[in-house]
Amino acid sequence: MAEHTITLSEKTYQALLEVAQKQGLTPENWIVNQLSQSQPETEPLSEKIGDLIGTIDSQVEPHV
């Protein structure tokens, strides 16, 4: 597997390093983790919330 170098400013690298260390990760593993979290949804949002549509009656006074 090829390796690549990314150039970051010192400020950006230090921020990345701090966040990664707080999560017990290396900067590289933190980036990989972020990339895997940003994968597109496999199920459209409309299907996920389909059973919720119509469950709230907007005509009813809110509880205070």
Secondary structure, DSSP 8 states (H G I E B T S, - for coil): ---------HHHHHHHHHHHHHTT--HHHHHHHHHHHTS--SS-HHHHSGGGTT-S-TTS----
